[in-house]
Amino acid sequence: MRRLLVGTIVVAAFLVVLAVAAFHFSPWPSVWLIRHEFDKGALAASDALSKHVPPDIESMFDLRYAPGGPDTMLDLFKPAAAGKPLPVIVWIHGGAYVYGRRDNVTNYLKIIASKGYATVAVGYSKAPSAQYPAPLVQVNAALEFLNSNAERLGLDAGNIILAGDSAGAQIAAQLAIVITAPDYARRIGIAPAITPPQLKGAILHCGPHGIEGIDLDGPFGGFLSTVLWSYFGTRDFATDIRLAEFSIIANMTEAFPPFLVSAGNADPLLPLSQALAARAEALAVPVDALFFPSGYKPPLPHEYQFNLDIEAGRLALDRTIAFLAARTGSPAN
């Protein structure tokens, strides 16, 4: 009996050591945990939006924009009665670069589409399997597809808004720099699929627009370190020269398009959205910033804008629709 007990303890200790080693040498164990936890939240948020989705929305699912598997597909939503080419809102979903699916934003994009827009949910590959700058290259390919097929799909390719939430906001903003700053595009090796005049603006909700001012040793720092390790493919991402080009705050130029930026008062990424707005103001880039007092109740978490059952979520949607109308010259229905 004692030998059995000792053997069990030895095996348990070995498994603990193995688990610790796995978390130390690879981001995969942490990523699996992140995916398990956060996929449930994304699904619940999407389901909660279903009651707000209006009828008569035309949906086109699984349009392939580039060779590959399900990662290189997009979904398109339009008002069923649209009789003319519509401004295009290209939305990149969030998920900390390691999780998330384009159908997480289906209901939200249907709501926006009902106001007189074509909305597009773009799929892209996740880290650690796909690493930086794969999502950027893929979304650029999606823009090429939309540009080339605009007439067939009923799109106004001269009226494009890049949008995203969380990691998707950073990808959207980085692609906006690629499109509007030729030197930057050459530096990272991506030829933009559309021209600056086609890009009318950007919507950036709750994005990680750099790591400036983020305490990587704090409680949120562990999570951010895991996803950046996954995205850049190195645990020493802080010394990776590519991290400098990742920062929207550091690389924004005067040519950046007008944009809407928002984050909740309880979002750990709030300081980055605030810093991005301040950088835009310093560069005289038009910015519509929606932030809330630090004591706002109830506290607004990351991705608060998807909750249309609260006043702040409805306000964010109203500001989004107003921004779209102002930038596209297409008043909302």
Secondary structure, 3 states (H helix, E strand, C coil): CHHHHHHHHHHHHHHHHHHHHHHHHCCHHHHHHHHHHHHHHHHHHHHHHHHHCCCCEEEEEEEECCCCCHHHEEEEEEECCCCCCEEEEEEECCCCCCCCCHHHHHHHHHHHHCCCCEEEEECCCCCCCCCCCHHHHHHHHHHHHHHHCHHHHCEEEEEEEEEEECHHHHHHHHHHHHHHCHHHHHHHCCCCCCCHHHEEEEEEECCCCCCCCCCCCCHHHHHHHHHHHHHHCCCCHHHCCHHHHHCHHHHCCCCCCCEEEECCCCCCCHHHHHHHHHHHHHCCCCEEEECCCCCCCCCCCCCHHHCCCCHHHHHHHHHHHHHHHHHHCCCCC
